[in-house]
Each structure stands twice: as structure tokens, then as C-alpha cells.
Amino acid sequence: MALPDELIDDFGRRVRYVRISVTDRCDFRCVYCMSEEMTFLPRAQVLTLEELALVARAFIELGVEKVRLTGGEPLVRRDIDRLVEDIGSLPGLRDFAMTTNGAGLGKYAHRLRRAGLERLNISLDSLDPDRFRRLTRTGDLAKVIEGIHAAREAGFERIKLNAVILKGRNDDEVIDLVDFARREGLDISFIEEMPLGDVSDHSRDETYCSSDDVQALIETRHELIPTTETTLGPSRYFRMPDSDTRVGFISPHSHNFCATCNRVRVTVEGRLLLCLGNEHSVDLRAVLRRHPGDIEILKERIVAAMALKPERHHFTTDGDVQVVRFMNMTGG
């Protein structure tokens, strides 16, 4: 059958962006992402590097313009730079990015840039070493700062910080984080916590901090001017008159972005998730292993899956868990 040049869902939204998780493992245990004690997938259930590269190629041949590699923490995946090189060489790819906790960039930044990776999102929720350790349970802030500097030296086109703001935990650092981004020549996005996985560290209804609250805090120090800029993701971007730093807000609760959703996700075990906040999915691993190397059958399954993409998610802010999988399974 003739396959379309674009992926269009039943609500007329064109899918232009795929996030591919390369591992469920991570060297951090962030309190909003994982339990302190985690059980990870056996190797046989995880897509191989060759399978991951074929998935990326299939999406690009179906008109997807942006690929983001996520985790867990993608830099703990062995030979990640080889996968980056395989995907980065694919014709038709316009935007190639990775989300990382930054701790491995001291080792990998230059290798990733040479392999074709263009942009980085680096998670950074606190500039206080003790608080950073509490929020990540295992993280070393100094290694992340070192990784940020290594990424800048490697020449990435844009580097963006991602900060999940929790009321009573790190909301007092919002302005400090903006000022750090300004000094370092970085962008920064503030993210509302998503109700994924049953975390035991805190009650989500007590720690929920809306993007409007974060924006109001920033505006006590810096003027924010709304823009129409986009990186194909869900961030709403603002500029400041005296800085090149962009400030973004990702607001799954307070400013639902479902009407313009152009994204799908592939988990490390090969589930094509049509929506982060729902369980609508298709098993691509079964296709990959039943028909190894057959990209046409893979593309047919992806096209058929568009009919499953729901109109919207239904996150609440009352602390209920809407989806049982943890963030490390999908990378956000």
C-alpha cells in the first residue's frame, strides 16, 4: 500500500516530533521521576541500538522532522554515541536533540557533537548542592555544572535547562535559576510536575506549582515578553529585553497544549505511546522482531497507530496518579 508523506492523526494534527527512550536506567533517582528502589527491564526487553535507529529512520521517512533521545538517562546506554551517529546521518532530519541529567557530559559532550547531535536539554532543579542531592537522591551538582560547561565548549547550537518546580522544595530558587541561565548563555524551561508513577517521596497536591506562579516570581525581577518561537515541543517561550536567554513554560495542567500536540514517544521496550498522559500505545518491538529490518512494515504500523492518538490528556492536580508508569520509562 502507498504510505503517506506525513503522519496525521484523526484530529488533523500533524506529528512532526518523536521522542525515543534509549534506556529506562538512570544514575539519578529524582523524587518526581522514580522510586528510590527501582527494578529495571531485562536486556532482552530493551530495543537494540539497531532497532532504535530503524525506528528513527521510519519516522523521518514518514515526515517527522525532529528526533529527541531520552531515557532514563541516555548517557548510561553503552555506545550511545554510535546510535547518535547513525540517526544524525539520516536525510530529512532537521532537529536532533537529547535530554540528559548532564552528569555524563564531561565525558560525552564532544563525542556527541561530532556524531551529529545538535541540541541539549539538561535537567537542573537546584543550584544548592545539598538540595540537589536530596531532589536527585544520588546526583552531584558539581558534575552537572562541569557537564554544562563541557557542552558549551563542544559547540552545541542551543542548550536549555529544564527545571521541575515543586512548591516548598525548590520554588525559592526560580529567580536564581533564571539568573544562572542568563550568566551561562543558556535557555531555561520550567515544568509543572506530571502525575506519572506512584512516587513515595512527596504528595503531589501539596508540591504542585503552576507555571503562572513561576512566571509571577520571575517577573518580580525580569520583564518577560511573550514570543511565538517554537522548538516543536510544548514550551511557551518568553524573552527578556536585556538577555538572549529564552524562558519557557511547560504546563500540562494550567495551560493544556493538547490542541497543538505534534508529538509521539517510543519507550525503551518499543511501545509507541500516542500520548504521555494516556496508555494508548502500539507494540513496535513485536513488529521489529517479527519482521527484522523490514522498514516498510514498521512504517505501516506507525501510520495505522495514528488513529489511536487521543484528543487530549486529563491530568489533575489533586495528587492522583493518572498513569502508573514512571517518567523513566518514557523520558517525559
N, C-alpha and C positions, 0 to 999 in steps of 0.2 A: 504494500500500500504506500501511496505517496505521503510523506511526512511533512508537516507544516514547517515554515521557516521560523516561526515564533511560537512560544508557549502562552496560550491564552486560557484563562480559567472561565468558569461559567458565569462570572460576574463582569467579564470584559477586561479584567486586569491582566496585563502582560507580565510574565515572570522574566525578569532581567538579571536576577541575582540569586546565586546558590551559595549557601554556607555548608562546607563539608567538614565534618568532625573526623580527625585522623586518629584520635585515641580518646578513651574515657579516663585515662590516668592523668594524674597531676601531682607535682611536688608540693603544692599548697593544699590546704583544706579550708577554703574560705567559708565563713559561717553561713552565708546566704546561698551557697552553691552545693555543699556536700555535708554529709555527716562526718564526724571526726574519725569514725571507723568505717571504711568503705570496702566493699567487695567488688573487684573489677572483673571484666569479661575475660574468659579464657581466649588465648590467641586465635584458636580456630574460628571463633565467632566474629573476629575483627576483620574488616576488609584489608586485603593486602595492598601494598603500595601500587601495584599494577592495576588492581581493581579500582582503587581510588582515582588513579589517573584516567582510566577509561570512563568513569562516571563524569569526571570533569569535562573530558572531551565530548561526551554525549550531550551534556547540557550546552556547551559552547556551540556545537553544531546545530542545536535547536534554538539558537538566537540569544542565549544567555550571555551577557556582557561582563558580568562581574563574578569572580570566584573569591571567597574568603575561606582560608583554612583555620579551623578552630580545634578545640579539644573537648574536655580536659585541657591539658597544656600541650600544644602541638610540638613544642621543642623537646619533649621527653620521648617522642616517637623516633626510633632508630632510623637513620638515613632520611630524615625529613628533608634535607637539602636536595636529595636525589628526586624526591617527589616534587619539590618546588621547581626544579629544573625541567622535569617532564611536563608539568602543567604550564609553566611560564613560556614554553616554546610553542604552545598551541595557537594556531592562527585564529583570529576573531576575538581573542581575549583582550578586553580593553582596560580592565581594572583587576589587579591581582593583589590581595591583601591577606593579612594574618592577624588574629587576635591572640595575644600572649600575656602571661604574667610578667614577662620581662626578665626573669631571673636567669634565663639561658642565653640572653642576647650578647653578653660579653663574649661567649664562645661562638655564637652562630650569626651575628648580625651581618658581618662582611660576606660570609658564605651565602646567606640567603639573598642578599642584594645582588651578588654576582650571578646567582642562579635565576634571577628574573623577578623576585618579589618586589613590589613597588611601594606598598604602604603597610604601616603597622598600627594596630590599636594595642595599647599597653594598659593593663588594669592597674590602677593605683588609687586606693581608697583612703590612705592616710600618709602624712609626712612625718608622723611621730613613730620612731622605731618600735617602742613598746606596744603602742596601739596597733600598729601594722602587724606585729606578731600575734596579737590577740585576734584580730579580724581574719588573718590568714591561717592561724594556728601554727604554721611552720615557716612562714616567709621571713626573709632577711631583707629589710628595706634597702640596705647598702648595695646589695647585689642588683636590685631592680634599678636603682639610680645609676649604677655602673652600666647596666644594660641599656638604659635610655641614652646615655652618652655614647655608647658604642653604636647604637642605631643612628644617631645623628652623624657620627663620624663616617658611617658606612654610606651615607648619602641617600637615605630614603626620601621619597618625594614629599610625603607628609607623614607626621607621626601624631597620633591622637591618644590622649589619656582617656580611660574610661573609669569613672568613679561611681560606685553604688552608694547612695547616701541613706544612712539609717538614723532615724531620729534617736537622740540620746547616745549614739555611738560615735558618729563622725560628722554630724551636721555642723558642728562648730568649726570645722576645717574647710568649709566650702570656699571662702574667700582666699585662704592660704593656698588651696589647690589651684585656683584661678591664677593667683599671683605667681605660683611656681611655673605654670604653663606659659605665662607671659615671659618670664625670665628666660626660660629654656627654648622659646620659639616653637611651642607645641600647640596643638588644638586640644580641647577637652570636652567630653560629653558627660553629663550627669544622668544617671539611670535610676528609675524607680525600681525597687525590688519586685521581682516576679514570683508568684505563688507556685513554684515548681519544686517538688520534693518536700518531704516532711522533715524540716530542719528542727533540731532539738535545742539549738543554742539560744533562740530568742522567739518571742511572739511577734509575728509579722504585723498584726494590727497595731501593736504598740510602737514598732520601729518604722512604720510607713511614713515616708517623707515625700510629698508631691513635688513635681517639677516646678509648680508655681511657687511653692515655699522656697525652693532652692534659688529660683530666679530672683525672688524678692530679696533674699540675702545678698546675692551678688550686686544687685542694683543699689544697695546701700553704699557701695564703693565704686562700682564701674557702670557706666551707661551701656545698655545693651540695645543694639539696633537690629531688628529682625531682617533676615535675608531670605532669598528663595534658593540659596545654594543647596546642593544635594550631593551625596556620595552614593546614591541609590539605596541607602539604609533608612532607618526610621528617625534619625536625628533631625530636629528642627534647629537650624543654626542661627546664631546671632553674632554680630561683630561689635567691637569696641572702637571708638573713634581714635584711640591712641595706641593701638596694637594690631598686629597681623593675626593674633590668636583668635580662632573661632571658638565660641562657646555653644555647645549643643545640648539638647534635652531629649532623652528617650523616655517616652511617657505612656507606657501601655495601659495605665489606669486613668490618668487625668486628661490625656489628650489622645484618645484612641486613634491609631493610624491604620486601621484595617481597610478603610475605603481605598487607600492607595497602595496596599501591600503588593510588593513585586518580588517577594522572596519565598524560597523554599529551603529546606535543610535536609541534609543526608547525615544520619547518625553513623557512628563508627562501625556499627553492625549492619549498616546498609539499609536502614529504614528511611524511606523518603517521607519526611514529615511535611505536610502541606500547610501546617500552622503550628507555631510554637505553643500556643495556648489550647490546642486540641490534640486528640490522639489519632486523627485521620492520617493514615500512612499506608505505604506500599512497600513490600519486601523486595528491594532491588538485589540483595545478596543472593536470593534464590535464583533470580534471573541470571546474575553474573556466573553462578556456579553450575547452573543447568546448561547454559549456553556460553561457555568461556570464550572471551574475545569477540563475541558477536555484538557489535555496537548497534546494529540496526534493530535487533530485538529489544535491546536495552532502551533505545530511543522510543520504540513503540510503547513500551510500558510506561515510560515517563510521560509521554503525550496523553495516554489514557488516564493517568493519575490526576491530571488537571481537573477532571470532573469532581474529584473528591475535595478540592480546596474549599474550605468553608468561607462564608461571608465575613465572619468575624470571630474573635475570641471573646470570652466573658469573664475576665479577671475581676475579682473583688478585692477589697482592702480590709476585709474583716478577719483576716488570718487564716481562712480556709485554704486548703491545698486543692487547687483545681486540677492539677496534673501530677501524677505520682512520681514521674521520672525526675531525677536531679538534673541540674544545669550541665553537669559534666558530661552527660550523655549527648547533648545537642550543641554545646558551645554557645548558648544564648540565641 
